[in-house]
Amino acid sequence: SRAYGKASHKYYKEAGVPKHIWLTVGSKQSQEDICGINEAQGPIPINQAFKSGDEHEPAHVNCKCNVSPVSE
């Protein structure tokens, strides 16, 4: 998961994607942990880390989240 997240993040930056957004699976647990806080931020600049300090998924063991590009 970490390799996928890192590679995707690098690709988005190189492709000129301006923002990214953290998406949880919508479970109660994911809304209560750091992933829910990251998701609540909404789209943020691609060069900025989320509140958890992560630039991409996963944020923790068993993280099922996805970070997606946002073009504006």
Predicted model as a PDB file, atoms N, CA, C, CB and O in Angstrom, pLDDT in the B-factor column:
MODEL        1                                                                  
ATOM      1  N   SER A   1       0.821  -1.196   0.000  1.00 91.00           N  
ATOM      2  CA  SER A   1       0.000   0.000   0.000  1.00 91.00           C  
ATOM      3  C   SER A   1       0.861   1.256   0.000  1.00 91.00           C  
ATOM      4  CB  SER A   1      -0.932   0.001   1.201  1.00 91.00           C  
ATOM      5  O   SER A   1       0.576   2.221  -0.709  1.00 91.00           O  
ATOM      6  N   ARG A   2       1.916   1.229   0.803  1.00 93.00           N  
ATOM      7  CA  ARG A   2       2.778   2.423   0.885  1.00 93.00           C  
ATOM      8  C   ARG A   2       3.464   2.692  -0.459  1.00 93.00           C  
ATOM      9  CB  ARG A   2       3.845   2.247   2.001  1.00 93.00           C  
ATOM     10  O   ARG A   2       3.566   3.844  -0.882  1.00 93.00           O  
ATOM     11  N   ALA A   3       3.932   1.638  -1.131  1.00 96.00           N  
ATOM     12  CA  ALA A   3       4.592   1.815  -2.430  1.00 96.00           C  
ATOM     13  C   ALA A   3       3.611   2.365  -3.463  1.00 96.00           C  
ATOM     14  CB  ALA A   3       5.189   0.479  -2.922  1.00 96.00           C  
ATOM     15  O   ALA A   3       3.965   3.240  -4.252  1.00 96.00           O  
ATOM     16  N   TYR A   4       2.388   1.858  -3.460  1.00 95.00           N  
ATOM     17  CA  TYR A   4       1.363   2.338  -4.383  1.00 95.00           C  
ATOM     18  C   TYR A   4       1.062   3.815  -4.112  1.00 95.00           C  
ATOM     19  CB  TYR A   4       0.073   1.488  -4.257  1.00 95.00           C  
ATOM     20  O   TYR A   4       1.011   4.620  -5.041  1.00 95.00           O  
ATOM     21  N   GLY A   5       0.865   4.164  -2.856  1.00 95.00           N  
ATOM     22  CA  GLY A   5       0.574   5.554  -2.494  1.00 95.00           C  
ATOM     23  C   GLY A   5       1.700   6.492  -2.881  1.00 95.00           C  
ATOM     24  O   GLY A   5       1.461   7.577  -3.410  1.00 95.00           O  
ATOM     25  N   LYS A   6       2.927   6.070  -2.616  1.00 96.00           N  
ATOM     26  CA  LYS A   6       4.086   6.906  -2.925  1.00 96.00           C  
ATOM     27  C   LYS A   6       4.230   7.099  -4.436  1.00 96.00           C  
ATOM     28  CB  LYS A   6       5.366   6.282  -2.344  1.00 96.00           C  
ATOM     29  O   LYS A   6       4.469   8.213  -4.903  1.00 96.00           O  
ATOM     30  N   ALA A   7       4.086   6.018  -5.192  1.00 97.00           N  
ATOM     31  CA  ALA A   7       4.215   6.102  -6.651  1.00 97.00           C  
ATOM     32  C   ALA A   7       3.104   6.956  -7.256  1.00 97.00           C  
ATOM     33  CB  ALA A   7       4.193   4.700  -7.270  1.00 97.00           C  
ATOM     34  O   ALA A   7       3.360   7.756  -8.156  1.00 97.00           O  
ATOM     35  N   SER A   8       1.893   6.795  -6.778  1.00 96.00           N  
ATOM     36  CA  SER A   8       0.779   7.594  -7.282  1.00 96.00           C  
ATOM     37  C   SER A   8       1.000   9.071  -6.991  1.00 96.00           C  
ATOM     38  CB  SER A   8      -0.542   7.125  -6.663  1.00 96.00           C  
ATOM     39  O   SER A   8       0.778   9.919  -7.856  1.00 96.00           O  
ATOM     40  N   HIS A   9       1.434   9.377  -5.780  1.00 96.00           N  
ATOM     41  CA  HIS A   9       1.673  10.766  -5.387  1.00 96.00           C  
ATOM     42  C   HIS A   9       2.756  11.390  -6.279  1.00 96.00           C  
ATOM     43  CB  HIS A   9       2.088  10.844  -3.893  1.00 96.00           C  
ATOM     44  O   HIS A   9       2.616  12.525  -6.733  1.00 96.00           O  
ATOM     45  N   LYS A  10       3.815  10.649  -6.518  1.00 97.00           N  
ATOM     46  CA  LYS A  10       4.888  11.146  -7.381  1.00 97.00           C  
ATOM     47  C   LYS A  10       4.362  11.402  -8.795  1.00 97.00           C  
ATOM     48  CB  LYS A  10       6.064  10.140  -7.418  1.00 97.00           C  
ATOM     49  O   LYS A  10       4.678  12.425  -9.402  1.00 97.00           O  
ATOM     50  N   TYR A  11       3.574  10.485  -9.310  1.00 97.00           N  
ATOM     51  CA  TYR A  11       3.006  10.646 -10.652  1.00 97.00           C  
ATOM     52  C   TYR A  11       2.121  11.886 -10.726  1.00 97.00           C  
ATOM     53  CB  TYR A  11       2.201   9.400 -11.047  1.00 97.00           C  
ATOM     54  O   TYR A  11       2.228  12.663 -11.675  1.00 97.00           O  
ATOM     55  N   TYR A  12       1.249  12.080  -9.742  1.00 96.00           N  
ATOM     56  CA  TYR A  12       0.352  13.241  -9.743  1.00 96.00           C  
ATOM     57  C   TYR A  12       1.152  14.546  -9.756  1.00 96.00           C  
ATOM     58  CB  TYR A  12      -0.583  13.202  -8.514  1.00 96.00           C  
ATOM     59  O   TYR A  12       0.818  15.480 -10.484  1.00 96.00           O  
ATOM     60  N   LYS A  13       2.202  14.599  -8.950  1.00 96.00           N  
ATOM     61  CA  LYS A  13       3.037  15.803  -8.906  1.00 96.00           C  
ATOM     62  C   LYS A  13       3.700  16.060 -10.255  1.00 96.00           C  
ATOM     63  CB  LYS A  13       4.105  15.675  -7.810  1.00 96.00           C  
ATOM     64  O   LYS A  13       3.699  17.187 -10.750  1.00 96.00           O  
ATOM     65  N   GLU A  14       4.269  15.004 -10.848  1.00 97.00           N  
ATOM     66  CA  GLU A  14       4.950  15.148 -12.136  1.00 97.00           C  
ATOM     67  C   GLU A  14       3.984  15.501 -13.262  1.00 97.00           C  
ATOM     68  CB  GLU A  14       5.689  13.865 -12.480  1.00 97.00           C  
ATOM     69  O   GLU A  14       4.370  16.153 -14.232  1.00 97.00           O  
ATOM     70  N   ALA A  15       2.733  15.075 -13.136  1.00 96.00           N  
ATOM     71  CA  ALA A  15       1.718  15.354 -14.154  1.00 96.00           C  
ATOM     72  C   ALA A  15       1.113  16.748 -13.989  1.00 96.00           C  
ATOM     73  CB  ALA A  15       0.614  14.302 -14.096  1.00 96.00           C  
ATOM     74  O   ALA A  15       0.317  17.185 -14.820  1.00 96.00           O  
ATOM     75  N   GLY A  16       1.491  17.442 -12.919  1.00 96.00           N  
ATOM     76  CA  GLY A  16       0.990  18.799 -12.707  1.00 96.00           C  
ATOM     77  C   GLY A  16      -0.381  18.883 -12.056  1.00 96.00           C  
ATOM     78  O   GLY A  16      -1.055  19.909 -12.156  1.00 96.00           O  
ATOM     79  N   VAL A  17      -0.801  17.807 -11.387  1.00 96.00           N  
ATOM     80  CA  VAL A  17      -2.079  17.831 -10.678  1.00 96.00           C  
ATOM     81  C   VAL A  17      -1.965  18.843  -9.538  1.00 96.00           C  
ATOM     82  CB  VAL A  17      -2.466  16.400 -10.137  1.00 96.00           C  
ATOM     83  O   VAL A  17      -1.039  18.750  -8.731  1.00 96.00           O  
ATOM     84  N   PRO A  18      -2.887  19.810  -9.454  1.00 97.00           N  
ATOM     85  CA  PRO A  18      -2.760  20.865  -8.451  1.00 97.00           C  
ATOM     86  C   PRO A  18      -3.139  20.473  -7.019  1.00 97.00           C  
ATOM     87  CB  PRO A  18      -3.591  22.003  -8.858  1.00 97.00           C  
ATOM     88  O   PRO A  18      -2.562  20.991  -6.063  1.00 97.00           O  
ATOM     89  N   LYS A  19      -4.108  19.558  -6.869  1.00 97.00           N  
ATOM     90  CA  LYS A  19      -4.592  19.214  -5.526  1.00 97.00           C  
ATOM     91  C   LYS A  19      -4.869  17.718  -5.426  1.00 97.00           C  
ATOM     92  CB  LYS A  19      -5.867  20.016  -5.183  1.00 97.00           C  
ATOM     93  O   LYS A  19      -4.989  17.011  -6.426  1.00 97.00           O  
ATOM     94  N   HIS A  20      -4.964  17.269  -4.181  1.00 97.00           N  
ATOM     95  CA  HIS A  20      -5.354  15.885  -3.915  1.00 97.00           C  
ATOM     96  C   HIS A  20      -6.308  15.863  -2.737  1.00 97.00           C  
ATOM     97  CB  HIS A  20      -4.112  14.991  -3.636  1.00 97.00           C  
ATOM     98  O   HIS A  20      -6.375  16.811  -1.956  1.00 97.00           O  
ATOM     99  N   ILE A  21      -7.049  14.762  -2.618  1.00 97.00           N  
ATOM    100  CA  ILE A  21      -8.052  14.636  -1.561  1.00 97.00           C  
ATOM    101  C   ILE A  21      -7.963  13.239  -0.949  1.00 97.00           C  
ATOM    102  CB  ILE A  21      -9.485  14.907  -2.116  1.00 97.00           C  
ATOM    103  O   ILE A  21      -7.735  12.252  -1.648  1.00 97.00           O  
ATOM    104  N   TRP A  22      -8.147  13.177   0.360  1.00 96.00           N  
ATOM    105  CA  TRP A  22      -8.111  11.907   1.097  1.00 96.00           C  
ATOM    106  C   TRP A  22      -9.528  11.363   1.149  1.00 96.00           C  
ATOM    107  CB  TRP A  22      -7.520  12.090   2.548  1.00 96.00           C  
ATOM    108  O   TRP A  22     -10.455  12.072   1.540  1.00 96.00           O  
ATOM    109  N   LEU A  23      -9.700  10.104   0.756  1.00 94.00           N  
ATOM    110  CA  LEU A  23     -11.015   9.469   0.761  1.00 94.00           C  
ATOM    111  C   LEU A  23     -10.994   8.241   1.666  1.00 94.00           C  
ATOM    112  CB  LEU A  23     -11.443   9.079  -0.673  1.00 94.00           C  
ATOM    113  O   LEU A  23     -10.159   7.353   1.493  1.00 94.00           O  
ATOM    114  N   THR A  24     -11.904   8.190   2.621  1.00 91.00           N  
ATOM    115  CA  THR A  24     -12.023   7.033   3.504  1.00 91.00           C  
ATOM    116  C   THR A  24     -13.033   6.057   2.922  1.00 91.00           C  
ATOM    117  CB  THR A  24     -12.438   7.463   4.934  1.00 91.00           C  
ATOM    118  O   THR A  24     -13.708   6.363   1.939  1.00 91.00           O  
ATOM    119  N   VAL A  25     -13.134   4.889   3.528  1.00 84.00           N  
ATOM    120  CA  VAL A  25     -14.108   3.895   3.087  1.00 84.00           C  
ATOM    121  C   VAL A  25     -15.486   4.171   3.682  1.00 84.00           C  
ATOM    122  CB  VAL A  25     -13.643   2.488   3.470  1.00 84.00           C  
ATOM    123  O   VAL A  25     -16.447   3.464   3.379  1.00 84.00           O  
ATOM    124  N   GLY A  26     -15.583   5.186   4.519  1.00 75.00           N  
ATOM    125  CA  GLY A  26     -16.867   5.583   5.073  1.00 75.00           C  
ATOM    126  C   GLY A  26     -17.300   4.824   6.313  1.00 75.00           C  
ATOM    127  O   GLY A  26     -18.413   5.029   6.798  1.00 75.00           O  
ATOM    128  N   SER A  27     -16.450   3.951   6.839  1.00 68.00           N  
ATOM    129  CA  SER A  27     -16.822   3.212   8.046  1.00 68.00           C  
ATOM    130  C   SER A  27     -16.727   4.123   9.268  1.00 68.00           C  
ATOM    131  CB  SER A  27     -15.917   1.968   8.227  1.00 68.00           C  
ATOM    132  O   SER A  27     -16.042   5.145   9.242  1.00 68.00           O  
ATOM    133  N   LYS A  28     -17.409   3.746  10.315  1.00 67.00           N  
ATOM    134  CA  LYS A  28     -17.386   4.536  11.548  1.00 67.00           C  
ATOM    135  C   LYS A  28     -15.957   4.664  12.063  1.00 67.00           C  
ATOM    136  CB  LYS A  28     -18.291   3.896  12.626  1.00 67.00           C  
ATOM    137  O   LYS A  28     -15.542   5.742  12.488  1.00 67.00           O  
ATOM    138  N   GLN A  29     -15.204   3.568  12.027  1.00 64.00           N  
ATOM    139  CA  GLN A  29     -13.830   3.591  12.512  1.00 64.00           C  
ATOM    140  C   GLN A  29     -12.989   4.584  11.718  1.00 64.00           C  
ATOM    141  CB  GLN A  29     -13.213   2.195  12.434  1.00 64.00           C  
ATOM    142  O   GLN A  29     -12.231   5.357  12.303  1.00 64.00           O  
ATOM    143  N   SER A  30     -13.116   4.572  10.384  1.00 63.00           N  
ATOM    144  CA  SER A  30     -12.283   5.466   9.577  1.00 63.00           C  
ATOM    145  C   SER A  30     -12.660   6.926   9.791  1.00 63.00           C  
ATOM    146  CB  SER A  30     -12.406   5.112   8.098  1.00 63.00           C  
ATOM    147  O   SER A  30     -11.819   7.809   9.623  1.00 63.00           O  
ATOM    148  N   GLN A  31     -13.898   7.191  10.155  1.00 63.00           N  
ATOM    149  CA  GLN A  31     -14.317   8.565  10.407  1.00 63.00           C  
ATOM    150  C   GLN A  31     -13.808   9.073  11.756  1.00 63.00           C  
ATOM    151  CB  GLN A  31     -15.835   8.667  10.354  1.00 63.00           C  
ATOM    152  O   GLN A  31     -13.694  10.280  11.968  1.00 63.00           O  
ATOM    153  N   GLU A  32     -13.505   8.152  12.656  1.00 68.00           N  
ATOM    154  CA  GLU A  32     -13.066   8.539  13.995  1.00 68.00           C  
ATOM    155  C   GLU A  32     -11.556   8.606  14.145  1.00 68.00           C  
ATOM    156  CB  GLU A  32     -13.614   7.582  14.997  1.00 68.00           C  
ATOM    157  O   GLU A  32     -11.068   9.151  15.135  1.00 68.00           O  
ATOM    158  N   ASP A  33     -10.806   8.073  13.201  1.00 84.00           N  
ATOM    159  CA  ASP A  33      -9.355   8.103  13.329  1.00 84.00           C  
ATOM    160  C   ASP A  33      -8.760   9.230  12.490  1.00 84.00           C  
ATOM    161  CB  ASP A  33      -8.753   6.757  12.913  1.00 84.00           C  
ATOM    162  O   ASP A  33      -9.492  10.076  11.977  1.00 84.00           O  
ATOM    163  N   ILE A  34      -7.472   9.243  12.352  1.00 92.00           N  
ATOM    164  CA  ILE A  34      -6.778  10.306  11.631  1.00 92.00           C  
ATOM    165  C   ILE A  34      -7.238  10.393  10.183  1.00 92.00           C  
ATOM    166  CB  ILE A  34      -5.275  10.084  11.684  1.00 92.00           C  
ATOM    167  O   ILE A  34      -7.171  11.462   9.575  1.00 92.00           O  
ATOM    168  N   CYS A  35      -7.695   9.298   9.634  1.00 92.00           N  
ATOM    169  CA  CYS A  35      -8.158   9.315   8.243  1.00 92.00           C  
ATOM    170  C   CYS A  35      -9.393  10.207   8.083  1.00 92.00           C  
ATOM    171  CB  CYS A  35      -8.476   7.885   7.769  1.00 92.00           C  
ATOM    172  O   CYS A  35      -9.525  10.913   7.083  1.00 92.00           O  
ATOM    173  N   GLY A  36     -10.276  10.176   9.049  1.00 92.00           N  
ATOM    174  CA  GLY A  36     -11.454  11.046   9.009  1.00 92.00           C  
ATOM    175  C   GLY A  36     -11.057  12.512   9.065  1.00 92.00           C  
ATOM    176  O   GLY A  36     -11.670  13.354   8.409  1.00 92.00           O  
ATOM    177  N   ILE A  37     -10.033  12.813   9.847  1.00 93.00           N  
ATOM    178  CA  ILE A  37      -9.528  14.183   9.934  1.00 93.00           C  
ATOM    179  C   ILE A  37      -8.922  14.598   8.600  1.00 93.00           C  
ATOM    180  CB  ILE A  37      -8.483  14.314  11.068  1.00 93.00           C  
ATOM    181  O   ILE A  37      -9.142  15.716   8.133  1.00 93.00           O  
ATOM    182  N   ASN A  38      -8.161  13.701   7.989  1.00 95.00           N  
ATOM    183  CA  ASN A  38      -7.582  13.985   6.670  1.00 95.00           C  
ATOM    184  C   ASN A  38      -8.676  14.230   5.639  1.00 95.00           C  
ATOM    185  CB  ASN A  38      -6.679  12.825   6.214  1.00 95.00           C  
ATOM    186  O   ASN A  38      -8.594  15.175   4.854  1.00 95.00           O  
ATOM    187  N   GLU A  39      -9.699  13.380   5.639  1.00 94.00           N  
ATOM    188  CA  GLU A  39     -10.783  13.516   4.669  1.00 94.00           C  
ATOM    189  C   GLU A  39     -11.539  14.834   4.859  1.00 94.00           C  
ATOM    190  CB  GLU A  39     -11.750  12.335   4.788  1.00 94.00           C  
ATOM    191  O   GLU A  39     -11.955  15.461   3.885  1.00 94.00           O  
ATOM    192  N   ALA A  40     -11.711  15.244   6.103  1.00 93.00           N  
ATOM    193  CA  ALA A  40     -12.441  16.485   6.398  1.00 93.00           C  
ATOM    194  C   ALA A  40     -11.735  17.727   5.851  1.00 93.00           C  
ATOM    195  CB  ALA A  40     -12.627  16.629   7.899  1.00 93.00           C  
ATOM    196  O   ALA A  40     -12.367  18.770   5.686  1.00 93.00           O  
ATOM    197  N   GLN A  41     -10.459  17.629   5.574  1.00 96.00           N  
ATOM    198  CA  GLN A  41      -9.726  18.762   5.010  1.00 96.00           C  
ATOM    199  C   GLN A  41     -10.218  19.124   3.613  1.00 96.00           C  
ATOM    200  CB  GLN A  41      -8.240  18.451   4.967  1.00 96.00           C  
ATOM    201  O   GLN A  41     -10.108  20.276   3.193  1.00 96.00           O  
ATOM    202  N   GLY A  42     -10.755  18.149   2.896  1.00 97.00           N  
ATOM    203  CA  GLY A  42     -11.146  18.387   1.514  1.00 97.00           C  
ATOM    204  C   GLY A  42      -9.913  18.460   0.636  1.00 97.00           C  
ATOM    205  O   GLY A  42      -8.834  18.041   1.056  1.00 97.00           O  
ATOM    206  N   PRO A  43     -10.047  18.982  -0.575  1.00 98.00           N  
ATOM    207  CA  PRO A  43      -8.901  19.081  -1.476  1.00 98.00           C  
ATOM    208  C   PRO A  43      -7.837  20.036  -0.932  1.00 98.00           C  
ATOM    209  CB  PRO A  43      -9.358  19.542  -2.859  1.00 98.00           C  
ATOM    210  O   PRO A  43      -8.148  21.143  -0.492  1.00 98.00           O  
ATOM    211  N   ILE A  44      -6.581  19.592  -0.970  1.00 98.00           N  
ATOM    212  CA  ILE A  44      -5.468  20.437  -0.528  1.00 98.00           C  
ATOM    213  C   ILE A  44      -4.388  20.427  -1.610  1.00 98.00           C  
ATOM    214  CB  ILE A  44      -4.889  19.943   0.848  1.00 98.00           C  
ATOM    215  O   ILE A  44      -4.365  19.521  -2.444  1.00 98.00           O  
ATOM    216  N   PRO A  45      -3.496  21.418  -1.609  1.00 97.00           N  
ATOM    217  CA  PRO A  45      -2.426  21.446  -2.605  1.00 97.00           C  
ATOM    218  C   PRO A  45      -1.599  20.157  -2.591  1.00 97.00           C  
ATOM    219  CB  PRO A  45      -1.518  22.649  -2.362  1.00 97.00           C  
ATOM    220  O   PRO A  45      -1.324  19.594  -1.531  1.00 97.00           O  
ATOM    221  N   ILE A  46      -1.213  19.707  -3.771  1.00 96.00           N  
ATOM    222  CA  ILE A  46      -0.488  18.439  -3.930  1.00 96.00           C  
ATOM    223  C   ILE A  46       0.835  18.434  -3.159  1.00 96.00           C  
ATOM    224  CB  ILE A  46      -0.221  18.170  -5.413  1.00 96.00           C  
ATOM    225  O   ILE A  46       1.298  17.371  -2.746  1.00 96.00           O  
ATOM    226  N   ASN A  47       1.442  19.591  -2.961  1.00 95.00           N  
ATOM    227  CA  ASN A  47       2.719  19.673  -2.235  1.00 95.00           C  
ATOM    228  C   ASN A  47       2.537  19.782  -0.732  1.00 95.00           C  
ATOM    229  CB  ASN A  47       3.518  20.856  -2.726  1.00 95.00           C  
ATOM    230  O   ASN A  47       3.524  19.881  -0.004  1.00 95.00           O  
ATOM    231  N   GLN A  48       1.307  19.767  -0.251  1.00 97.00           N  
ATOM    232  CA  GLN A  48       1.013  19.891   1.171  1.00 97.00           C  
ATOM    233  C   GLN A  48       0.643  18.528   1.744  1.00 97.00           C  
ATOM    234  CB  GLN A  48      -0.125  20.907   1.409  1.00 97.00           C  
ATOM    235  O   GLN A  48      -0.089  17.763   1.117  1.00 97.00           O  
ATOM    236  N   ALA A  49       1.147  18.231   2.930  1.00 97.00           N  
ATOM    237  CA  ALA A  49       0.788  16.987   3.619  1.00 97.00           C  
ATOM    238  C   ALA A  49      -0.566  17.166   4.311  1.00 97.00           C  
ATOM    239  CB  ALA A  49       1.890  16.583   4.656  1.00 97.00           C  
ATOM    240  O   ALA A  49      -0.969  18.281   4.641  1.00 97.00           O  
ATOM    241  N   PHE A  50      -1.246  16.062   4.519  1.00 97.00           N  
ATOM    242  CA  PHE A  50      -2.501  16.088   5.261  1.00 97.00           C  
ATOM    243  C   PHE A  50      -2.204  16.282   6.742  1.00 97.00           C  
ATOM    244  CB  PHE A  50      -3.314  14.787   5.027  1.00 97.00           C  
ATOM    245  O   PHE A  50      -1.047  16.209   7.155  1.00 97.00           O  
ATOM    246  N   LYS A  51      -3.230  16.527   7.541  1.00 95.00           N  
ATOM    247  CA  LYS A  51      -3.041  16.806   8.974  1.00 95.00           C  
ATOM    248  C   LYS A  51      -2.317  15.684   9.714  1.00 95.00           C  
ATOM    249  CB  LYS A  51      -4.381  17.049   9.630  1.00 95.00           C  
ATOM    250  O   LYS A  51      -1.677  15.927  10.737  1.00 95.00           O  
ATOM    251  N   SER A  52      -2.415  14.467   9.206  1.00 93.00           N  
ATOM    252  CA  SER A  52      -1.722  13.339   9.843  1.00 93.00           C  
ATOM    253  C   SER A  52      -0.218  13.410   9.591  1.00 93.00           C  
ATOM    254  CB  SER A  52      -2.280  12.000   9.324  1.00 93.00           C  
ATOM    255  O   SER A  52       0.559  12.702  10.232  1.00 93.00           O  
ATOM    256  N   GLY A  53       0.191  14.276   8.645  1.00 96.00           N  
ATOM    257  CA  GLY A  53       1.599  14.360   8.259  1.00 96.00           C  
ATOM    258  C   GLY A  53       1.915  13.513   7.038  1.00 96.00           C  
ATOM    259  O   GLY A  53       3.030  13.548   6.518  1.00 96.00           O  
ATOM    260  N   ASP A  54       0.922  12.748   6.584  1.00 96.00           N  
ATOM    261  CA  ASP A  54       1.101  11.887   5.416  1.00 96.00           C  
ATOM    262  C   ASP A  54       0.787  12.652   4.136  1.00 96.00           C  
ATOM    263  CB  ASP A  54       0.210  10.639   5.522  1.00 96.00           C  
ATOM    264  O   ASP A  54      -0.133  13.468   4.098  1.00 96.00           O  
ATOM    265  N   GLU A  55       1.565  12.378   3.084  1.00 96.00           N  
ATOM    266  CA  GLU A  55       1.281  12.946   1.773  1.00 96.00           C  
ATOM    267  C   GLU A  55       0.389  12.013   0.958  1.00 96.00           C  
ATOM    268  CB  GLU A  55       2.585  13.227   1.018  1.00 96.00           C  
ATOM    269  O   GLU A  55      -0.240  12.437  -0.011  1.00 96.00           O  
ATOM    270  N   HIS A  56       0.337  10.749   1.354  1.00 96.00           N  
ATOM    271  CA  HIS A  56      -0.427   9.740   0.625  1.00 96.00           C  
ATOM    272  C   HIS A  56      -0.795   8.616   1.568  1.00 96.00           C  
ATOM    273  CB  HIS A  56       0.369   9.199  -0.582  1.00 96.00           C  
ATOM    274  O   HIS A  56      -0.290   8.523   2.686  1.00 96.00           O  
ATOM    275  N   GLU A  57      -1.691   7.762   1.088  1.00 95.00           N  
ATOM    276  CA  GLU A  57      -2.073   6.599   1.861  1.00 95.00           C  
ATOM    277  C   GLU A  57      -0.941   5.575   1.888  1.00 95.00           C  
ATOM    278  CB  GLU A  57      -3.344   5.976   1.290  1.00 95.00           C  
ATOM    279  O   GLU A  57      -0.078   5.609   1.011  1.00 95.00           O  
ATOM    280  N   PRO A  58      -0.914   4.695   2.831  1.00 94.00           N  
ATOM    281  CA  PRO A  58      -1.762   4.521   4.001  1.00 94.00           C  
ATOM    282  C   PRO A  58      -1.273   5.368   5.182  1.00 94.00           C  
ATOM    283  CB  PRO A  58      -1.811   3.048   4.395  1.00 94.00           C  
ATOM    284  O   PRO A  58      -0.090   5.692   5.282  1.00 94.00           O  
ATOM    285  N   ALA A  59      -2.185   5.709   6.053  1.00 92.00           N  
ATOM    286  CA  ALA A  59      -1.824   6.505   7.224  1.00 92.00           C  
ATOM    287  C   ALA A  59      -1.487   5.618   8.416  1.00 92.00           C  
ATOM    288  CB  ALA A  59      -2.959   7.457   7.589  1.00 92.00           C  
ATOM    289  O   ALA A  59      -0.840   6.062   9.365  1.00 92.00           O  
ATOM    290  N   HIS A  60      -1.927   4.366   8.365  1.00 90.00           N  
ATOM    291  CA  HIS A  60      -1.705   3.451   9.486  1.00 90.00           C  
ATOM    292  C   HIS A  60      -1.868   2.016   9.000  1.00 90.00           C  
ATOM    293  CB  HIS A  60      -2.686   3.750  10.658  1.00 90.00           C  
ATOM    294  O   HIS A  60      -2.282   1.790   7.863  1.00 90.00           O  
ATOM    295  N   VAL A  61      -1.553   1.071   9.832  1.00 89.00           N  
ATOM    296  CA  VAL A  61      -1.734  -0.344   9.513  1.00 89.00           C  
ATOM    297  C   VAL A  61      -3.219  -0.597   9.247  1.00 89.00           C  
ATOM    298  CB  VAL A  61      -1.206  -1.259  10.675  1.00 89.00           C  
ATOM    299  O   VAL A  61      -4.074  -0.086   9.970  1.00 89.00           O  
ATOM    300  N   ASN A  62      -3.521  -1.366   8.234  1.00 87.00           N  
ATOM    301  CA  ASN A  62      -4.885  -1.707   7.822  1.00 87.00           C  
ATOM    302  C   ASN A  62      -5.675  -0.523   7.258  1.00 87.00           C  
ATOM    303  CB  ASN A  62      -5.629  -2.283   8.991  1.00 87.00           C  
ATOM    304  O   ASN A  62      -6.902  -0.583   7.184  1.00 87.00           O  
ATOM    305  N   CYS A  63      -5.008   0.521   6.872  1.00 90.00           N  
ATOM    306  CA  CYS A  63      -5.661   1.685   6.257  1.00 90.00           C  
ATOM    307  C   CYS A  63      -6.215   1.266   4.896  1.00 90.00           C  
ATOM    308  CB  CYS A  63      -4.659   2.893   6.108  1.00 90.00           C  
ATOM    309  O   CYS A  63      -5.506   0.665   4.089  1.00 90.00           O  
ATOM    310  N   LYS A  64      -7.470   1.583   4.651  1.00 89.00           N  
ATOM    311  CA  LYS A  64      -8.140   1.234   3.389  1.00 89.00           C  
ATOM    312  C   LYS A  64      -8.456   2.475   2.568  1.00 89.00           C  
ATOM    313  CB  LYS A  64      -9.429   0.452   3.664  1.00 89.00           C  
ATOM    314  O   LYS A  64      -9.242   2.411   1.623  1.00 89.00           O  
ATOM    315  N   CYS A  65      -7.858   3.591   2.919  1.00 92.00           N  
ATOM    316  CA  CYS A  65      -8.167   4.850   2.257  1.00 92.00           C  
ATOM    317  C   CYS A  65      -7.486   4.980   0.912  1.00 92.00           C  
ATOM    318  CB  CYS A  65      -7.775   6.000   3.131  1.00 92.00           C  
ATOM    319  O   CYS A  65      -6.628   4.178   0.543  1.00 92.00           O  
ATOM    320  N   ASN A  66      -7.887   6.007   0.191  1.00 93.00           N  
ATOM    321  CA  ASN A  66      -7.317   6.315  -1.102  1.00 93.00           C  
ATOM    322  C   ASN A  66      -7.120   7.824  -1.179  1.00 93.00           C  
ATOM    323  CB  ASN A  66      -8.223   5.797  -2.260  1.00 93.00           C  
ATOM    324  O   ASN A  66      -7.956   8.593  -0.704  1.00 93.00           O  
ATOM    325  N   VAL A  67      -6.023   8.237  -1.773  1.00 96.00           N  
ATOM    326  CA  VAL A  67      -5.796   9.653  -2.046  1.00 96.00           C  
ATOM    327  C   VAL A  67      -5.946   9.818  -3.545  1.00 96.00           C  
ATOM    328  CB  VAL A  67      -4.374  10.146  -1.535  1.00 96.00           C  
ATOM    329  O   VAL A  67      -5.268   9.152  -4.328  1.00 96.00           O  
ATOM    330  N   SER A  68      -6.834  10.706  -3.935  1.00 96.00           N  
ATOM    331  CA  SER A  68      -7.153  10.893  -5.345  1.00 96.00           C  
ATOM    332  C   SER A  68      -6.775  12.287  -5.820  1.00 96.00           C  
ATOM    333  CB  SER A  68      -8.633  10.644  -5.589  1.00 96.00           C  
ATOM    334  O   SER A  68      -6.814  13.242  -5.045  1.00 96.00           O  
ATOM    335  N   PRO A  69      -6.406  12.405  -7.098  1.00 97.00           N  
ATOM    336  CA  PRO A  69      -6.089  13.709  -7.648  1.00 97.00           C  
ATOM    337  C   PRO A  69      -7.350  14.552  -7.837  1.00 97.00           C  
ATOM    338  CB  PRO A  69      -5.354  13.555  -8.972  1.00 97.00           C  
ATOM    339  O   PRO A  69      -8.440  14.028  -8.067  1.00 97.00           O  
ATOM    340  N   VAL A  70      -7.174  15.857  -7.736  1.00 95.00           N  
ATOM    341  CA  VAL A  70      -8.270  16.794  -7.967  1.00 95.00           C  
ATOM    342  C   VAL A  70      -7.767  17.845  -8.936  1.00 95.00           C  
ATOM    343  CB  VAL A  70      -8.776  17.443  -6.629  1.00 95.00           C  
ATOM    344  O   VAL A  70      -6.797  18.549  -8.653  1.00 95.00           O  
ATOM    345  N   SER A  71      -8.425  17.949 -10.071  1.00 85.00           N  
ATOM    346  CA  SER A  71      -8.027  18.984 -11.022  1.00 85.00           C  
ATOM    347  C   SER A  71      -9.029  20.125 -10.963  1.00 85.00           C  
ATOM    348  CB  SER A  71      -7.927  18.414 -12.461  1.00 85.00           C  
ATOM    349  O   SER A  71     -10.239  19.901 -10.942  1.00 85.00           O  
ATOM    350  N   GLU A  72      -8.532  21.312 -10.938  1.00 72.00           N  
ATOM    351  CA  GLU A  72      -9.417  22.483 -10.874  1.00 72.00           C  
ATOM    352  C   GLU A  72      -9.076  23.439 -11.963  1.00 72.00           C  
ATOM    353  CB  GLU A  72      -9.323  23.180  -9.522  1.00 72.00           C  
ATOM    354  O   GLU A  72      -9.706  24.490 -12.082  1.00 72.00           O  
TER     355      GLU A  72                                                      
ENDMDL                                                                          
END                                                                             
